[in-house]
Amino acid sequence: MTRMRANERTAPTLRDQINHEQALELWHAGRDCTRSIAARLGLSEEEVCAIIERAERRRV
């Protein structure tokens, strides 16, 4: 994935949405750490942490 500047953001692709859902499902299942989730989904650990942090902020 390429990084975009804030003013160049686009809507998430279907693949992005699927990765986000899978990352959150794995995280909430409690069996995997962020590193193993990232490896399983082909993402960086930084991306997985960002997904989890955004989801947790929305829940508050």
C-alpha distance matrix in Angstrom:
0.0 3.7 6.6 9.4 13.0 15.0 16.8 13.9 12.6 12.8 13.9 11.7 11.4 13.8 11.3 10.0 13.7 14.7 12.4 13.9 17.3 17.3 16.2 19.1 21.5 21.1 21.4 24.5 26.0 26.4 26.2 22.8 21.5 18.1 17.5 18.6 16.7 13.4 14.7 16.0 12.9 10.4 8.8 9.7 13.2 12.4 10.1 13.1 15.6 14.2 14.5 18.0 19.1 18.3 20.2 23.0 23.5 23.9 26.5 28.7
3.7 0.0 3.7 6.4 10.0 12.6 14.2 11.4 11.0 12.0 14.0 12.7 13.1 16.1 14.2 12.5 16.1 17.6 15.6 16.5 20.1 20.4 19.1 21.6 24.4 24.1 24.1 27.1 28.9 29.1 29.2 25.7 24.1 20.4 20.0 21.6 19.8 16.4 17.9 19.4 16.4 13.9 11.9 12.0 15.2 13.5 11.8 15.3 17.1 15.2 16.1 19.6 20.1 19.2 21.5 24.2 24.1 24.7 27.7 29.5
6.6 3.7 0.0 3.8 6.9 9.4 11.6 9.5 9.2 11.3 13.6 12.8 14.3 17.4 16.0 13.5 16.7 18.8 16.6 16.7 20.4 21.1 19.4 21.4 24.6 24.4 23.8 26.7 28.9 28.9 29.4 26.0 24.0 20.2 20.2 22.3 20.4 17.1 19.2 21.0 18.0 15.9 13.1 12.5 14.9 12.5 11.1 14.8 15.8 13.5 15.0 18.4 18.2 17.2 20.1 22.5 21.9 22.8 25.9 27.3
9.4 6.4 3.8 0.0 3.8 6.4 7.9 5.8 6.3 8.9 11.9 12.2 14.1 17.7 17.0 14.5 17.2 19.8 18.2 17.9 21.5 22.8 21.3 22.9 26.1 26.5 25.8 28.3 30.8 31.0 31.8 28.6 26.7 22.9 23.3 25.3 23.1 20.1 22.5 23.9 20.7 19.0 16.2 15.8 18.0 15.2 13.6 17.1 17.9 15.0 16.2 19.7 19.1 17.5 20.4 22.9 21.8 22.4 25.8 27.0
13.0 10.0 6.9 3.8 0.0 3.8 5.5 5.3 6.8 10.3 13.5 14.5 16.9 20.5 20.2 17.4 19.7 22.6 21.1 20.2 23.8 25.4 23.7 24.8 28.3 28.7 27.7 30.0 32.8 32.8 33.9 30.8 28.6 24.9 25.5 27.8 25.7 22.8 25.4 27.0 23.8 22.2 19.2 18.4 20.1 16.9 15.7 19.2 19.3 16.1 17.7 21.0 19.7 18.0 21.2 23.4 21.7 22.4 26.0 26.7
15.0 12.6 9.4 6.4 3.8 0.0 3.8 5.5 5.8 9.5 12.3 13.7 16.7 20.1 20.3 17.2 18.9 22.1 20.9 19.4 22.8 24.8 23.1 23.7 27.3 28.1 26.8 28.8 31.8 32.0 33.5 30.6 28.5 24.9 26.0 28.4 25.9 23.5 26.4 27.7 24.5 23.4 20.2 19.6 20.8 17.5 16.0 19.0 18.8 15.3 16.7 19.7 18.1 15.9 19.2 21.2 19.1 19.6 23.3 23.9
16.8 14.2 11.6 7.9 5.5 3.8 0.0 3.8 5.8 9.0 12.1 14.4 17.2 20.8 21.5 18.8 20.3 23.7 23.0 21.7 24.8 27.1 25.8 26.4 29.8 30.9 29.8 31.6 34.6 35.1 36.6 33.7 31.9 28.2 29.4 31.5 28.9 26.4 29.2 30.3 26.9 25.8 22.9 22.6 24.1 20.9 19.2 22.2 22.3 18.7 19.7 22.8 21.3 18.8 21.8 24.1 21.9 21.9 25.7 26.3
13.9 11.4 9.5 5.8 5.3 5.5 3.8 0.0 3.8 6.5 10.1 12.2 14.4 18.1 18.7 16.3 18.3 21.5 20.9 20.1 23.3 25.4 24.4 25.4 28.5 29.6 29.0 30.9 33.7 34.3 35.5 32.6 30.9 27.2 28.1 29.9 27.3 24.7 27.2 28.1 24.6 23.4 20.8 20.9 22.9 20.1 18.0 21.1 21.8 18.4 19.0 22.5 21.7 19.2 21.9 24.6 22.9 22.7 26.4 27.5
12.6 11.0 9.2 6.3 6.8 5.8 5.8 3.8 0.0 3.8 6.9 8.8 11.5 15.1 15.7 13.1 14.8 18.1 17.6 16.6 19.7 21.9 21.0 21.9 25.0 26.2 25.6 27.4 30.2 31.0 32.3 29.5 28.1 24.5 25.7 27.3 24.5 22.2 24.9 25.5 21.9 21.1 18.5 18.9 20.7 18.1 15.5 18.3 19.1 15.6 15.8 19.3 18.7 16.0 18.4 21.3 19.8 19.4 23.0 24.4
12.8 12.0 11.3 8.9 10.3 9.5 9.0 6.5 3.8 0.0 3.8 6.3 8.6 12.2 13.5 11.4 12.8 16.1 16.3 15.7 18.3 20.7 20.4 21.3 24.1 25.6 25.5 27.1 29.7 30.9 32.1 29.5 28.6 25.1 26.3 27.5 24.4 22.3 24.8 24.9 21.2 20.7 18.6 19.7 21.7 19.6 16.5 18.9 20.3 17.0 16.3 19.9 19.8 16.9 18.7 22.0 20.8 19.8 23.3 25.2
13.9 14.0 13.6 11.9 13.5 12.3 12.1 10.1 6.9 3.8 0.0 3.8 6.4 9.4 11.4 9.5 9.9 13.4 14.2 13.4 15.6 18.2 18.4 19.0 21.5 23.4 23.5 24.8 27.3 28.8 30.1 27.9 27.4 24.1 25.7 26.4 23.0 21.4 24.1 23.6 19.9 20.0 18.1 19.8 21.5 19.8 16.3 18.0 19.6 16.5 15.0 18.4 18.8 15.6 16.7 20.2 19.5 17.9 21.1 23.4
11.7 12.7 12.8 12.2 14.5 13.7 14.4 12.2 8.8 6.3 3.8 0.0 3.8 6.6 7.9 5.7 6.4 9.9 10.4 10.0 12.3 14.6 14.9 15.9 18.2 19.9 20.3 21.8 24.0 25.6 26.7 24.4 24.0 20.9 22.3 22.8 19.4 17.9 20.5 19.9 16.1 16.5 14.7 16.7 18.5 17.2 13.5 14.9 17.0 14.3 12.4 15.9 16.9 14.1 14.9 18.5 18.4 17.1 19.9 22.6
11.4 13.1 14.3 14.1 16.9 16.7 17.2 14.4 11.5 8.6 6.4 3.8 0.0 3.8 5.3 5.1 6.3 8.7 9.8 10.7 12.5 14.3 15.3 16.7 18.5 20.0 21.1 22.7 24.4 26.3 26.9 24.6 24.6 21.7 22.7 22.7 19.4 17.9 19.8 18.9 15.1 15.4 14.5 17.1 19.4 18.7 15.0 16.1 18.8 16.6 14.5 17.9 19.5 17.1 17.4 21.1 21.5 20.1 22.6 25.5
13.8 16.1 17.4 17.7 20.5 20.1 20.8 18.1 15.1 12.2 9.4 6.6 3.8 0.0 3.8 5.4 5.0 6.2 8.6 9.9 10.6 12.2 14.1 15.5 16.5 18.3 19.9 21.1 22.5 24.8 25.3 23.4 24.0 21.5 22.6 22.0 18.5 17.7 19.4 17.7 14.1 15.2 15.0 18.1 20.0 19.9 16.2 16.5 19.5 17.8 15.0 18.0 20.2 17.9 17.4 21.2 22.1 20.3 22.3 25.6
11.3 14.2 16.0 17.0 20.2 20.3 21.5 18.7 15.7 13.5 11.4 7.9 5.3 3.8 0.0 3.8 5.4 5.1 6.1 8.6 9.9 10.5 12.0 14.2 15.2 16.3 18.1 19.9 21.0 22.9 23.0 20.8 21.3 18.8 19.5 18.8 15.5 14.4 15.8 14.3 10.6 11.4 11.6 14.9 17.1 17.4 13.8 14.1 17.5 16.3 13.8 16.8 19.3 17.6 17.3 20.9 22.2 21.0 22.9 26.1
10.0 12.5 13.5 14.5 17.4 17.2 18.8 16.3 13.1 11.4 9.5 5.7 5.1 5.4 3.8 0.0 3.8 5.4 5.1 6.1 8.7 9.9 10.4 12.3 14.2 15.3 16.3 18.2 19.9 21.5 22.0 19.6 19.6 16.7 17.8 17.8 14.4 13.1 15.3 14.3 10.5 11.3 10.2 12.9 14.8 14.6 10.8 11.4 14.3 12.8 10.4 13.6 15.8 14.0 14.2 17.7 18.7 17.8 20.0 23.0
13.7 16.1 16.7 17.2 19.7 18.9 20.3 18.3 14.8 12.8 9.9 6.4 6.3 5.0 5.4 3.8 0.0 3.8 5.5 5.1 6.2 8.6 9.9 10.7 12.3 14.3 15.3 16.5 18.3 20.4 21.3 19.5 19.9 17.4 19.2 18.8 15.1 14.7 17.1 15.6 12.1 13.8 12.8 15.5 16.7 16.5 12.7 12.5 15.1 13.5 10.4 13.1 15.4 13.2 12.5 16.2 17.4 15.8 17.7 21.0
14.7 17.6 18.8 19.8 22.6 22.1 23.7 21.5 18.1 16.1 13.4 9.9 8.7 6.2 5.1 5.4 3.8 0.0 3.8 5.4 5.2 6.1 8.4 9.9 10.5 12.2 14.1 15.3 16.4 18.7 19.2 17.5 18.5 16.5 17.9 16.9 13.2 13.3 15.1 13.0 9.8 12.1 12.1 15.3 16.4 17.1 13.5 12.5 15.7 15.0 11.7 13.8 16.8 15.4 14.1 17.6 19.4 18.1 19.3 22.7
12.4 15.6 16.6 18.2 21.1 20.9 23.0 20.9 17.6 16.3 14.2 10.4 9.8 8.6 6.1 5.1 5.5 3.8 0.0 3.8 5.5 5.1 5.9 8.5 9.8 10.5 12.0 14.1 15.2 16.9 17.1 14.9 15.4 13.1 14.3 13.6 10.0 9.6 11.8 10.1 6.7 9.0 8.4 11.5 12.6 13.5 10.1 9.0 12.4 12.2 9.3 11.5 14.6 13.8 13.1 16.3 18.3 17.7 18.9 22.2
13.9 16.5 16.7 17.9 20.2 19.4 21.7 20.1 16.6 15.7 13.4 10.0 10.7 9.9 8.6 6.1 5.1 5.4 3.8 0.0 3.8 5.5 5.1 6.2 8.6 10.0 10.5 12.2 14.2 15.7 16.8 14.8 15.0 12.5 14.7 14.5 10.7 10.8 13.7 12.5 9.5 11.8 10.2 12.4 12.6 12.8 9.4 8.0 10.6 9.8 6.3 8.5 11.4 10.3 9.3 12.7 14.6 13.9 15.2 18.4
17.3 20.1 20.4 21.5 23.8 22.8 24.8 23.3 19.7 18.3 15.6 12.3 12.5 10.6 9.9 8.7 6.2 5.2 5.5 3.8 0.0 3.8 5.5 5.2 6.1 8.6 9.8 10.5 12.2 14.5 15.7 14.5 15.5 13.9 16.3 15.4 11.6 12.7 15.3 13.2 10.8 13.8 13.0 15.4 15.3 16.0 12.8 10.7 13.1 12.9 9.1 10.0 13.3 12.2 10.1 13.2 15.6 14.3 14.8 18.4
17.3 20.4 21.1 22.8 25.4 24.8 27.1 25.4 21.9 20.7 18.2 14.6 14.3 12.2 10.5 9.9 8.6 6.1 5.1 5.5 3.8 0.0 3.8 5.4 5.0 6.1 8.4 9.9 10.5 12.7 13.1 11.7 13.2 12.0 13.9 12.4 8.7 10.4 12.3 9.8 8.0 11.5 11.4 14.0 13.9 15.5 12.7 10.1 13.0 13.7 10.4 10.9 14.6 14.4 12.5 15.1 17.9 17.2 17.4 20.9
16.2 19.1 19.4 21.3 23.7 23.1 25.8 24.4 21.0 20.4 18.4 14.9 15.3 14.1 12.0 10.4 9.9 8.4 5.9 5.1 5.5 3.8 0.0 3.8 5.5 5.3 6.1 8.6 9.9 11.1 11.8 9.7 10.3 8.6 10.9 10.1 6.3 7.9 10.6 9.1 7.6 10.6 9.5 11.4 10.6 12.1 9.7 6.6 9.3 10.5 7.6 7.8 11.5 12.0 10.6 12.8 15.7 15.7 16.1 19.1
19.1 21.6 21.4 22.9 24.8 23.7 26.4 25.4 21.9 21.3 19.0 15.9 16.7 15.5 14.2 12.3 10.7 9.9 8.5 6.2 5.2 5.4 3.8 0.0 3.8 5.4 5.0 6.0 8.4 10.0 11.7 10.6 11.3 10.1 13.2 12.7 9.2 11.2 14.1 12.6 11.4 14.4 13.0 14.4 13.1 14.0 11.8 8.6 10.0 10.8 7.6 6.5 10.1 10.5 8.1 10.0 13.2 12.9 12.7 15.9
21.5 24.4 24.6 26.1 28.3 27.3 29.8 28.5 25.0 24.1 21.5 18.2 18.5 16.5 15.2 14.2 12.3 10.5 9.8 8.6 6.1 5.0 5.5 3.8 0.0 3.8 5.5 5.3 6.1 8.9 10.2 10.1 12.0 11.9 14.6 13.1 9.9 12.7 14.8 12.5 11.9 15.4 14.9 16.8 15.5 17.0 15.0 11.6 13.3 14.6 11.3 10.1 13.8 14.2 11.4 13.0 16.3 15.7 14.9 18.3
21.1 24.1 24.4 26.5 28.7 28.1 30.9 29.6 26.2 25.6 23.4 19.9 20.0 18.3 16.3 15.3 14.3 12.2 10.5 10.0 8.6 6.1 5.3 5.4 3.8 0.0 3.8 5.6 5.1 6.8 7.1 6.4 8.7 9.1 11.5 9.6 6.9 10.2 12.0 9.9 10.2 13.7 13.4 15.0 13.4 15.6 14.1 10.5 12.3 14.4 11.9 10.5 14.2 15.5 13.2 14.4 17.9 18.0 17.2 20.2
21.4 24.1 23.8 25.8 27.7 26.8 29.8 29.0 25.6 25.5 23.5 20.3 21.1 19.9 18.1 16.3 15.3 14.1 12.0 10.5 9.8 8.4 6.1 5.0 5.5 3.8 0.0 3.8 5.4 5.4 7.3 6.3 7.2 7.4 10.7 10.0 7.6 10.6 13.1 12.0 12.2 15.1 13.9 14.6 12.3 14.0 13.1 9.3 9.9 12.3 10.2 7.9 11.2 13.1 11.1 11.4 15.1 15.8 14.8 17.4
24.5 27.1 26.7 28.3 30.0 28.8 31.6 30.9 27.4 27.1 24.8 21.8 22.7 21.1 19.9 18.2 16.5 15.3 14.1 12.2 10.5 9.9 8.6 6.0 5.3 5.6 3.8 0.0 3.8 5.1 8.2 8.9 10.3 11.1 14.4 13.5 11.2 14.3 16.7 15.2 15.3 18.5 17.4 18.3 16.0 17.3 16.2 12.6 12.8 14.7 12.3 9.5 12.5 14.0 11.1 11.1 14.8 15.0 13.3 16.0
26.0 28.9 28.9 30.8 32.8 31.8 34.6 33.7 30.2 29.7 27.3 24.0 24.4 22.5 21.0 19.9 18.3 16.4 15.2 14.2 12.2 10.5 9.9 8.4 6.1 5.1 5.4 3.8 0.0 3.8 5.7 7.6 10.3 12.0 14.7 12.9 11.2 14.8 16.4 14.4 15.3 18.7 18.3 19.5 17.3 19.3 18.3 14.6 15.3 17.6 15.2 12.8 16.0 17.6 14.8 14.9 18.6 18.8 16.9 19.7
26.4 29.1 28.9 31.0 32.8 32.0 35.1 34.3 31.0 30.9 28.8 25.6 26.3 24.8 22.9 21.5 20.4 18.7 16.9 15.7 14.5 12.7 11.1 10.0 8.9 6.8 5.4 5.1 3.8 0.0 3.8 5.8 7.8 10.2 12.9 11.6 10.8 14.3 15.8 14.7 16.0 19.0 18.3 18.8 16.0 18.2 17.9 14.1 14.2 17.1 15.4 12.6 15.4 17.7 15.4 14.8 18.6 19.5 17.7 19.8
26.2 29.2 29.4 31.8 33.9 33.5 36.6 35.5 32.3 32.1 30.1 26.7 26.9 25.3 23.0 22.0 21.3 19.2 17.1 16.8 15.7 13.1 11.8 11.7 10.2 7.1 7.3 8.2 5.7 3.8 0.0 3.8 7.0 10.1 11.7 9.6 9.7 13.3 14.0 12.7 14.9 17.7 17.7 18.3 15.8 18.6 18.5 14.8 15.5 18.6 17.1 14.8 17.8 20.2 18.2 18.0 21.7 22.6 21.1 23.4
22.8 25.7 26.0 28.6 30.8 30.6 33.7 32.6 29.5 29.5 27.9 24.4 24.6 23.4 20.8 19.6 19.5 17.5 14.9 14.8 14.5 11.7 9.7 10.6 10.1 6.4 6.3 8.9 7.6 5.8 3.8 0.0 3.8 6.6 8.0 6.0 6.2 9.7 10.5 9.9 12.0 14.4 14.2 14.5 12.1 15.1 15.1 11.6 12.5 15.9 14.7 12.8 15.9 18.4 17.0 17.1 20.6 21.8 20.9 23.1
21.5 24.1 24.0 26.7 28.6 28.5 31.9 30.9 28.1 28.6 27.4 24.0 24.6 24.0 21.3 19.6 19.9 18.5 15.4 15.0 15.5 13.2 10.3 11.3 12.0 8.7 7.2 10.3 10.3 7.8 7.0 3.8 0.0 3.8 5.4 5.4 6.3 8.7 10.1 10.7 12.4 14.1 13.1 12.5 9.5 12.3 13.1 9.8 10.0 13.7 13.4 11.5 14.0 16.9 16.2 16.0 19.2 21.0 20.4 22.2
18.1 20.4 20.2 22.9 24.9 24.9 28.2 27.2 24.5 25.1 24.1 20.9 21.7 21.5 18.8 16.7 17.4 16.5 13.1 12.5 13.9 12.0 8.6 10.1 11.9 9.1 7.4 11.1 12.0 10.2 10.1 6.6 3.8 0.0 3.8 5.6 5.1 6.1 8.6 9.9 10.6 11.8 10.0 9.1 5.9 8.6 9.3 6.3 6.7 10.3 10.3 9.1 11.6 14.3 14.2 14.5 17.3 19.1 19.2 21.1
17.5 20.0 20.2 23.3 25.5 26.0 29.4 28.1 25.7 26.3 25.7 22.3 22.7 22.6 19.5 17.8 19.2 17.9 14.3 14.7 16.3 13.9 10.9 13.2 14.6 11.5 10.7 14.4 14.7 12.9 11.7 8.0 5.4 3.8 0.0 3.8 5.5 5.2 6.3 8.7 10.1 10.4 9.3 8.0 5.4 9.0 10.3 8.2 9.2 12.6 13.0 12.6 14.8 17.4 17.6 18.2 20.8 22.6 22.9 24.8
18.6 21.6 22.3 25.3 27.8 28.4 31.5 29.9 27.3 27.5 26.4 22.8 22.7 22.0 18.8 17.8 18.8 16.9 13.6 14.5 15.4 12.4 10.1 12.7 13.1 9.6 10.0 13.5 12.9 11.6 9.6 6.0 5.4 5.6 3.8 0.0 3.8 5.4 5.0 6.1 8.6 9.8 9.9 10.0 8.4 12.0 12.4 9.9 11.7 14.9 14.4 13.9 16.8 19.1 18.6 19.5 22.4 23.8 23.8 26.0
16.7 19.8 20.4 23.1 25.7 25.9 28.9 27.3 24.5 24.4 23.0 19.4 19.4 18.5 15.5 14.4 15.1 13.2 10.0 10.7 11.6 8.7 6.3 9.2 9.9 6.9 7.6 11.2 11.2 10.8 9.7 6.2 6.3 5.1 5.5 3.8 0.0 3.8 5.5 5.1 6.2 8.4 8.1 9.1 7.8 11.0 10.3 7.3 9.8 12.5 11.3 11.1 14.4 16.2 15.5 16.8 19.8 20.7 20.9 23.4
13.4 16.4 17.1 20.1 22.8 23.5 26.4 24.7 22.2 22.3 21.4 17.9 17.9 17.7 14.4 13.1 14.7 13.3 9.6 10.8 12.7 10.4 7.9 11.2 12.7 10.2 10.6 14.3 14.8 14.3 13.3 9.7 8.7 6.1 5.2 5.4 3.8 0.0 3.8 5.5 5.3 5.7 4.7 5.4 5.1 8.4 7.8 6.1 9.1 11.3 10.8 11.7 14.5 16.0 16.2 17.8 20.2 21.3 22.1 24.5
14.7 17.9 19.2 22.5 25.4 26.4 29.2 27.2 24.9 24.8 24.1 20.5 19.8 19.4 15.8 15.3 17.1 15.1 11.8 13.7 15.3 12.3 10.6 14.1 14.8 12.0 13.1 16.7 16.4 15.8 14.0 10.5 10.1 8.6 6.3 5.0 5.5 3.8 0.0 3.8 5.5 5.2 6.4 7.5 7.9 11.5 11.2 9.9 12.7 15.1 14.6 15.4 18.2 19.8 19.8 21.4 23.9 25.0 25.7 28.1
16.0 19.4 21.0 23.9 27.0 27.7 30.3 28.1 25.5 24.9 23.6 19.9 18.9 17.7 14.3 14.3 15.6 13.0 10.1 12.5 13.2 9.8 9.1 12.6 12.5 9.9 12.0 15.2 14.4 14.7 12.7 9.9 10.7 9.9 8.7 6.1 5.1 5.5 3.8 0.0 3.8 5.8 7.9 10.1 10.6 13.9 12.7 10.8 14.1 16.2 14.8 15.5 18.8 20.0 19.4 21.3 24.1 24.6 25.0 27.8
12.9 16.4 18.0 20.7 23.8 24.5 26.9 24.6 21.9 21.2 19.9 16.1 15.1 14.1 10.6 10.5 12.1 9.8 6.7 9.5 10.8 8.0 7.6 11.4 11.9 10.2 12.2 15.3 15.3 16.0 14.9 12.0 12.4 10.6 10.1 8.6 6.2 5.3 5.5 3.8 0.0 3.8 5.5 8.8 10.0 12.6 10.5 9.2 12.9 14.2 12.5 14.0 17.2 17.8 17.4 19.8 22.2 22.5 23.4 26.3
10.4 13.9 15.9 19.0 22.2 23.4 25.8 23.4 21.1 20.7 20.0 16.5 15.4 15.2 11.4 11.3 13.8 12.1 9.0 11.8 13.8 11.5 10.6 14.4 15.4 13.7 15.1 18.5 18.7 19.0 17.7 14.4 14.1 11.8 10.4 9.8 8.4 5.7 5.2 5.8 3.8 0.0 3.8 6.9 9.3 11.7 10.1 10.0 13.5 14.7 13.8 15.8 18.5 19.1 19.4 21.8 23.9 24.4 25.7 28.3
8.8 11.9 13.1 16.2 19.2 20.2 22.9 20.8 18.5 18.6 18.1 14.7 14.5 15.0 11.6 10.2 12.8 12.1 8.4 10.2 13.0 11.4 9.5 13.0 14.9 13.4 13.9 17.4 18.3 18.3 17.7 14.2 13.1 10.0 9.3 9.9 8.1 4.7 6.4 7.9 5.5 3.8 0.0 3.8 6.5 8.2 6.3 6.9 10.3 11.1 10.7 13.0 15.3 15.9 16.7 19.0 20.8 21.6 23.1 25.5
9.7 12.0 12.5 15.8 18.4 19.6 22.6 20.9 18.9 19.7 19.8 16.7 17.1 18.1 14.9 12.9 15.5 15.3 11.5 12.4 15.4 14.0 11.4 14.4 16.8 15.0 14.6 18.3 19.5 18.8 18.3 14.5 12.5 9.1 8.0 10.0 9.1 5.4 7.5 10.1 8.8 6.9 3.8 0.0 3.8 5.2 5.2 6.6 8.8 10.0 10.9 12.8 14.4 15.7 17.1 18.8 20.3 21.8 23.3 25.3
13.2 15.2 14.9 18.0 20.1 20.8 24.1 22.9 20.7 21.7 21.5 18.5 19.4 20.0 17.1 14.8 16.7 16.4 12.6 12.6 15.3 13.9 10.6 13.1 15.5 13.4 12.3 16.0 17.3 16.0 15.8 12.1 9.5 5.9 5.4 8.4 7.8 5.1 7.9 10.6 10.0 9.3 6.5 3.8 0.0 3.8 5.4 5.1 6.2 8.6 9.9 10.7 12.2 14.3 15.5 16.6 18.4 20.3 21.4 23.1
12.4 13.5 12.5 15.2 16.9 17.5 20.9 20.1 18.1 19.6 19.8 17.2 18.7 19.9 17.4 14.6 16.5 17.1 13.5 12.8 16.0 15.5 12.1 14.0 17.0 15.6 14.0 17.3 19.3 18.2 18.6 15.1 12.3 8.6 9.0 12.0 11.0 8.4 11.5 13.9 12.6 11.7 8.2 5.2 3.8 0.0 3.8 5.5 5.2 6.2 8.7 10.0 10.5 12.3 14.4 15.4 16.4 18.6 20.2 21.5
10.1 11.8 11.1 13.6 15.7 16.0 19.2 18.0 15.5 16.5 16.3 13.5 15.0 16.2 13.8 10.8 12.7 13.5 10.1 9.4 12.8 12.7 9.7 11.8 15.0 14.1 13.1 16.2 18.3 17.9 18.5 15.1 13.1 9.3 10.3 12.4 10.3 7.8 11.2 12.7 10.5 10.1 6.3 5.2 5.4 3.8 0.0 3.8 5.4 5.1 6.2 8.7 9.9 10.6 12.4 14.3 15.4 16.8 18.7 20.6
13.1 15.3 14.8 17.1 19.2 19.0 22.2 21.1 18.3 18.9 18.0 14.9 16.1 16.5 14.1 11.4 12.5 12.5 9.0 8.0 10.7 10.1 6.6 8.6 11.6 10.5 9.3 12.6 14.6 14.1 14.8 11.6 9.8 6.3 8.2 9.9 7.3 6.1 9.9 10.8 9.2 10.0 6.9 6.6 5.1 5.5 3.8 0.0 3.8 5.4 5.1 6.3 8.6 10.0 10.8 12.4 14.4 15.7 17.0 19.0
15.6 17.1 15.8 17.9 19.3 18.8 22.3 21.8 19.1 20.3 19.6 17.0 18.8 19.5 17.5 14.3 15.1 15.7 12.4 10.6 13.1 13.0 9.3 10.0 13.3 12.3 9.9 12.8 15.3 14.2 15.5 12.5 10.0 6.7 9.2 11.7 9.8 9.1 12.7 14.1 12.9 13.5 10.3 8.8 6.2 5.2 5.4 3.8 0.0 3.8 5.4 5.2 6.1 8.6 9.9 10.5 12.2 14.4 15.5 17.0
14.2 15.2 13.5 15.0 16.1 15.3 18.7 18.4 15.6 17.0 16.5 14.3 16.6 17.8 16.3 12.8 13.5 15.0 12.2 9.8 12.9 13.7 10.5 10.8 14.6 14.4 12.3 14.7 17.6 17.1 18.6 15.9 13.7 10.3 12.6 14.9 12.5 11.3 15.1 16.2 14.2 14.7 11.1 10.0 8.6 6.2 5.1 5.4 3.8 0.0 3.8 5.5 5.1 6.1 8.5 9.8 10.5 12.4 14.4 15.8
14.5 16.1 15.0 16.2 17.7 16.7 19.7 19.0 15.8 16.3 15.0 12.4 14.5 15.0 13.8 10.4 10.4 11.7 9.3 6.3 9.1 10.4 7.6 7.6 11.3 11.9 10.2 12.3 15.2 15.4 17.1 14.7 13.4 10.3 13.0 14.4 11.3 10.8 14.6 14.8 12.5 13.8 10.7 10.9 9.9 8.7 6.2 5.1 5.4 3.8 0.0 3.8 5.6 5.3 6.3 8.7 10.1 10.9 12.7 14.9
18.0 19.6 18.4 19.7 21.0 19.7 22.8 22.5 19.3 19.9 18.4 15.9 17.9 18.0 16.8 13.6 13.1 13.8 11.5 8.5 10.0 10.9 7.8 6.5 10.1 10.5 7.9 9.5 12.8 12.6 14.8 12.8 11.5 9.1 12.6 13.9 11.1 11.7 15.4 15.5 14.0 15.8 13.0 12.8 10.7 10.0 8.7 6.3 5.2 5.5 3.8 0.0 3.8 5.5 5.2 6.2 8.7 10.1 10.8 12.9
19.1 20.1 18.2 19.1 19.7 18.1 21.3 21.7 18.7 19.8 18.8 16.9 19.5 20.2 19.3 15.8 15.4 16.8 14.6 11.4 13.3 14.6 11.5 10.1 13.8 14.2 11.2 12.5 16.0 15.4 17.8 15.9 14.0 11.6 14.8 16.8 14.4 14.5 18.2 18.8 17.2 18.5 15.3 14.4 12.2 10.5 9.9 8.6 6.1 5.1 5.6 3.8 0.0 3.8 5.4 5.1 6.2 8.7 10.0 11.1
18.3 19.2 17.2 17.5 18.0 15.9 18.8 19.2 16.0 16.9 15.6 14.1 17.1 17.9 17.6 14.0 13.2 15.4 13.8 10.3 12.2 14.4 12.0 10.5 14.2 15.5 13.1 14.0 17.6 17.7 20.2 18.4 16.9 14.3 17.4 19.1 16.2 16.0 19.8 20.0 17.8 19.1 15.9 15.7 14.3 12.3 10.6 10.0 8.6 6.1 5.3 5.5 3.8 0.0 3.8 5.5 5.2 6.4 8.9 10.4
20.2 21.5 20.1 20.4 21.2 19.2 21.8 21.9 18.4 18.7 16.7 14.9 17.4 17.4 17.3 14.2 12.5 14.1 13.1 9.3 10.1 12.5 10.6 8.1 11.4 13.2 11.1 11.1 14.8 15.4 18.2 17.0 16.2 14.2 17.6 18.6 15.5 16.2 19.8 19.4 17.4 19.4 16.7 17.1 15.5 14.4 12.4 10.8 9.9 8.5 6.3 5.2 5.4 3.8 0.0 3.8 5.5 5.2 6.5 9.1
23.0 24.2 22.5 22.9 23.4 21.2 24.1 24.6 21.3 22.0 20.2 18.5 21.1 21.2 20.9 17.7 16.2 17.6 16.3 12.7 13.2 15.1 12.8 10.0 13.0 14.4 11.4 11.1 14.9 14.8 18.0 17.1 16.0 14.5 18.2 19.5 16.8 17.8 21.4 21.3 19.8 21.8 19.0 18.8 16.6 15.4 14.3 12.4 10.5 9.8 8.7 6.2 5.1 5.5 3.8 0.0 3.8 5.4 5.1 6.7
23.5 24.1 21.9 21.8 21.7 19.1 21.9 22.9 19.8 20.8 19.5 18.4 21.5 22.1 22.2 18.7 17.4 19.4 18.3 14.6 15.6 17.9 15.7 13.2 16.3 17.9 15.1 14.8 18.6 18.6 21.7 20.6 19.2 17.3 20.8 22.4 19.8 20.2 23.9 24.1 22.2 23.9 20.8 20.3 18.4 16.4 15.4 14.4 12.2 10.5 10.1 8.7 6.2 5.2 5.5 3.8 0.0 3.8 5.4 5.5
23.9 24.7 22.8 22.4 22.4 19.6 21.9 22.7 19.4 19.8 17.9 17.1 20.1 20.3 21.0 17.8 15.8 18.1 17.7 13.9 14.3 17.2 15.7 12.9 15.7 18.0 15.8 15.0 18.8 19.5 22.6 21.8 21.0 19.1 22.6 23.8 20.7 21.3 25.0 24.6 22.5 24.4 21.6 21.8 20.3 18.6 16.8 15.7 14.4 12.4 10.9 10.1 8.7 6.4 5.2 5.4 3.8 0.0 3.8 5.5
26.5 27.7 25.9 25.8 26.0 23.3 25.7 26.4 23.0 23.3 21.1 19.9 22.6 22.3 22.9 20.0 17.7 19.3 18.9 15.2 14.8 17.4 16.1 12.7 14.9 17.2 14.8 13.3 16.9 17.7 21.1 20.9 20.4 19.2 22.9 23.8 20.9 22.1 25.7 25.0 23.4 25.7 23.1 23.3 21.4 20.2 18.7 17.0 15.5 14.4 12.7 10.8 10.0 8.9 6.5 5.1 5.4 3.8 0.0 3.8
28.7 29.5 27.3 27.0 26.7 23.9 26.3 27.5 24.4 25.2 23.4 22.6 25.5 25.6 26.1 23.0 21.0 22.7 22.2 18.4 18.4 20.9 19.1 15.9 18.3 20.2 17.4 16.0 19.7 19.8 23.4 23.1 22.2 21.1 24.8 26.0 23.4 24.5 28.1 27.8 26.3 28.3 25.5 25.3 23.1 21.5 20.6 19.0 17.0 15.8 14.9 12.9 11.1 10.4 9.1 6.7 5.5 5.5 3.8 0.0
